[in-house]
């Protein structure tokens, strides 16, 4: 019988992510958002291991630990905290906790702690597993994964498909939701594509333009009432790294981190790359496609032997006019020239964003805040950081065709809405021409 783990934490993102990590490894999981519910579940289900937050809304985690040990002196409890102290950790261990982990938790930390706590429990009492209702297992979920639809302009490339070697976890705030969120990235087999899984509802959403629901300030994917917001920075890093198959589990919104794609690049590198001996496919632009709004705003993609983006940006001072051209010749070039460029916003837009329920996670360290005369909250990483970030977004949004791009993009004063409209124009014209043929 699978082992049962109870997670008690008042942060839904932590609950869902830790539960999902454990469920993928064959554990049955229970979750509770407060100490009272956690104790009730412990009495009823008698789990083998408990992950317990030190800070809970209704009571102190050490108080809950004491109650758990009263209910069962053999209880295998792992304390977790985002802002604990050494003295708190020592006290928890003295009270009988198996281990004390600091947030953010890594994928391996969770699994190693669970395995160690189980081993300690076995040494005392033997295996006491109890069956409970389980989340859907990975095999069931993967049945919903459909490879990205191809277009007539999709061709085999000389390169192989790629995924990551090891699963990994990323924690942070959602830029627009303002809530703590967590994201698990896991390998997928060849020809799968990139897919998101919403937590806790477990709805699979393909990283594809057909799933785009909203482009106001960010790109949002939706399906059957479930959404994943702000996908563009992650997809930008994946596009640049050539990762073609990946499973991403997330609570509502991708963590914004520092507002750039740099930390995402570093996490991908730490997870490692796994080459898959299957030819990679790519979208080879065969003619010019254009999206234009008015006399100024225009986005074009045309045939080109590579992937290049040229962008003209124009805002009132202190930004002014900026131009930049970037050739995606290597991941190293992307990581040094584009990935560090952060998202930005204007003081004059804050009231409107608040009314729209956006920007709640904007802090002074995760985006560039522009005032009437100057940048208010930070030193720029590049003199032209604003236009570089626009290129970062384009690289991410264009990956929603489902395959890497071969073509040259020329953009003038455009945003997410235009990026997605260009993808839809490519799909529409390709489908029409295929029908004519």
N, C-alpha and C positions, 0 to 999 in steps of 0.2 A: 504494500500500500504506500502511496506517496506520503511524505512527511507534511505536516501542517504547520504553517507559520502565521502568526498574528502580528500585524503592524499597527501600532498605535501612534498616531501623529496628527496634529491639527492642521497640517498643510496638505491639501488634497493632491498637489503635484508630487510630493514626497511619497504619500500613501500609494498612489497609482503606479509610480515609477518603480519603487522597491517591490511592490506586489508583482508587477509585470516582469521584472528581472528574475524574480524567484519562480514565477509560473513558467517562464520559458525553460527553466532548468528542471522542471518536473515537480516542483513543490505545489501543494495546495495552499491558497492564501486567504486570509481574512483581514479586513481592515476596520479600524475604528478611529473617529476623529476626536475623541475625548476619553479621559480616563474611566469615567463611569461606564460607557459603552464597551470599552476594552475589557474591563473586569467582568462584565456580564458575558461577553463572548468567551473569555477565558474559562469561566465556570461551565458554560454550556458545551463548548467544543473541545476543551482541553488540548490546545495546540502543543506541538513539540518545542517550538522556539517562538520567542516574542522579541520583536524590535520595538523599543519604547522610547519615545521622545522625552527628553528631560524637562521640556517646557510645554505644558498643555494648558488649554484655555480654562479648564474647570478645576485643575488641581496640579500640584507639583508631581513631576515624574518620579521622584524618589519615593513619594507617598504611594504612588501606584505600584512601584517596585516592591515596597514593603508589603502591600496588600496581596500582590501576586505570590510572594514567597510564603505568606501566611496560608494562602489557599493551597499551594503546592510547594513544599521546600525544595523540590527537585526542578522547579521551573527554570528553564534555560532562557535568560533574559539578556538581550544586547541593548545597551543604552545608546541613544544617538542624540547629538546636539549640534546646533549651529553656533552657539556662543557659550559653551561651558568653560569651566576652569579645571585646573589640575586637581584642586581640592575636591571638586564635585565628582570628578572621575574616580578618585581614590575612595571617596565615600560610597559611590555606587558599587564598586568592586567589593568593598568590605561588607556591603549589605547583601552580596550574593550574585551580583550581575556577572555574566560570563565575560563581557567585553564592553568597551566604551569607545564609540566611533564619532569622529567629528564630521559634520557636513561641510561641503558636499561629499556625498558618498560615491565612491567609484564602483563600477560594475563588479570588479573582482573583490573589493572589500565586502560587499553584501554577500556574495557567494561564499567567500572564505569564512566570514563570521558565522554564517548559518551552518556551514559544515562543521566548524569547530565546536559550536554550541551543541550540535547533535551528538558529536563524538563524546563530549563531556557528559551529556545526559545518558548516553549508552553505558558509559563506564559506571554510572551510579545505579541505573534502573533498567537498562535494556530498552529496546525500541517500543515506544508507546503510541504508535501512529493511529490516528482516527480519521476515517474518510469524511470529507465535507463537500459542499458544492464548490466546484472549481471554475475558474475562468476558462474560456476556450483555450485549447492548446495551440501551439504554433502551427501544427499541421492543418488544423481546421481553418485557421485564419488565412494561411497561405493559399487555400483553395479559392479565395476571393481575389487573389492577385491576377490581373490580366496584363500581359505585356503591352507596351505602348503601341497604338495603331500606327502603321506605316503609311507613308505618302509615296507617290510615284518618284519623288526626288530623294528618297532615302536610298543610300548606297552602302555597300560593304567597304570598310576602310582597311588599311593595312595593319592597324593596331588591334590589340585584343581588348575584350571587355574587362572591367575591373570591379571589385567590391572591396570591403575592408577585411582585414584578417581577424580582428577581435571586436567584440561588442564593446561599446563605450557609452557613458552617461555624461550629459552636460546639464548644469543647473544655472538658473538665472531668472531675471525678470522678463516679462513680456512688455515690449515697448508701448503697445497701445492698450493692453488690458491692465497693466500695472500690477499683475499678480505674479507670485513666484511660480515658475514653471520648470519642468524638467523634460529632457529629451533623451531617449535611448536610440542609438544607431546600431544596426545589426546587419551582418552579411546576407545577401540573397544570391541564389544560383544564377547562371547565365540566362540571358534573354528575359529576365524578370522586369527590368526597369526600376524606377525609383518610386516608392510608395510610402505614404504616411498611414499610421494607425492612430485614430483618436482615442484618448483615454479620458474617462474609464469606459466609454461606450463601445470601444473596439470596432469602429467603422473604418474600413480600408478606403483611402482616397488616393488615387493615382496623382503623381506629380505631372499633370498634363493640362494643357490649355483648356480642354473640354470641361475641366473641373473648376475653372476660375469663376469666382462669384463676385468679387469686389476688388477694385484697384484704387480705392480712396486712401492715399498716403502709404499704402503697402499692398502687397498681393495676397489675396485670401483664396484658398481652395475650399470647396464645400461639396457635400453629398448627403442627401437624405437628412437634412437638418443639422449635420455635424460639420464643423469648420476647423481649418488650420490657418492661422494668420501669420503674416510676415515671413513668407517662405523664401523670399528672394535672396537674402544674404547666404543662407545655407546652400541653395541651389547654385549660386554663383561659385562658391568654393568647390562644390562637387563637379560642376561643369569644367572649371579650370583644372581640376585634378584628374579628370577623365573617369570618374566613378560612374558606372552605368547601371549598377544593380545595388539597391540599398533599401532597407526597411527602417523607417523612422517612426518611433512611437512618442507621442507628445500630447501634452495637456493644452489644447486650444491655440497656443502661440509659440513660435520658435523663440528661445531665449535671445534677447538682444545683445547680451554681453556688453562690449564697449561701444556698440553701434557700428562696428565694422565687421569684416569677415576674417580678421587676422587670427583670432582665437579659434575659430572654427577650422581654419587651415591647420593650426597646431594640433588640435584634437584629432583630426583626420590622420595627420602624420604619426601621432602617437599610437593610434589604433593599427596603423600599418596597412599596406595595400596588398591585395591578393589578386594576382593576374589570373584570368580565366581563359583557357585556351579555346576561345570562341571568337570569331571575327566581330569587331565592333562595327556597328552601323552608324552612319551620320547623315544629317540633312545637308545635301549639296545644293546650294542655291543655283538655279539654272537660268534666272532672268531677274530683272529688276522688279521688286515689290515696293510699293510706296503707300504710306499713310500720312495724310496731311490735314491740319486743322487751321483754317484761316491762311493768312499770308506768311506767318512766321514759323509755326510749329510743323515740323516735318521729320519723318523717320523713313529711311530707305535701307533696303538690303539688296545687294547685287552679287553676281558671281565673283569669286575670289579664291585663290589657292591658299587657304588658311582661314583664320578667324581674326578679323580686325574691326575695331570700333573707333570711329571719329565722332567727337561730341563737341557741340558749341553750346555753352550755357551763358545766359544773360539775366542778371538780377540787378536791382538798384544797388548802390553802395551800401555796405562795405564789400559786397562780393564782386559786383561788376561783371565784365565779360571774361569768360575763361574758355580756352580750347585745349583739347588733349586728344591724342590718338594713341591707341594701345593695340599692339599685336600680341595675341595669346600664343606666344611661341613656346612657352614653358610654364610650369607651375611656379618655378622660382621667380620668373618675371612677374607673374600675377601677384605672388605673395609680397614682393617688394614694392611694386608700383601701384597696385589697385586694392589689394585686401586691407591695408591699414586705413583706407579712407572711410570716415565715419558718416553716418546719416546726419542730417541737419534739419533744423526747424527755425521758425521766425517768431520773435516775441509777439508780433502783430497777429499771428495765427493761433496763439494759445487759447484764446477764448472760444474760437470756433471749434477747435479740436476738442475742447472740453465738452462743448455742447453735443458733439458727435460721439462722445464716449471714447475718444482716442487720446493717445499720448499720456496715459495715466502712469506709465512706467518710465517716462522721461525724467532722468536725474541729471545732475551736473556732470556725471562721469560716463554717460552712455550715449550722448549725442552732442552735436555742436549747436549751441543756441546763439542765434544772430539777432542783434538789436538794431536800432536805427543807424548807429554809426560804427559799430564794432562787434566783434565776436565777444560774447559776454563771459563764457565759462571755461575757456580752455585755450591752449596754444595750438595752432594748426600744425598738423603733421607734414603737410605739403602746402605750399603757397596756393596751389590750385586743388586743394583737397575736395572741394565741392564738385567739380566736374569729374574728378576721378571716381567719386562715389556714384555719380550718375552712370558711369561705365560699369561699375560693379553691379548695379541693379539690372542693367541691360543683359549682362552675361547670365545673371540668375533667371530673369524672366524668360529669356529666349530658350533656356533649357527645358521649358515647359512644352516644347514640341516633342519631347521624349527622347531626343538624341542630340549628341553634340552637333554644332553648326559649322558649316564651311561656307563662308561668304563674308562680305564687307558691309558693315553697318555705318551709315552716316546719319547722325541725329542732330536736330536743332531744337532746343527748348522743349524737349519731350519728357514724358514720365511713364509711370506704370501703365496707365490706360492706353497710351500709344503702343507700348511694347506688346501688350496683349492683343491689341487690334491688328498689329502687324502679323502676329502668329495666326490669327483667325483669317486674315487675308491670304496668307500662304496656303493654309489648309483649304480655303474656299476655292481659290484659283486652281490649285493642284487637283482637287476633286472634280471640278468642271472639265479640266483638260483631259483627265483620265477617262471621264465619261464620253467626251468627244472622240477619244481615240478608240 
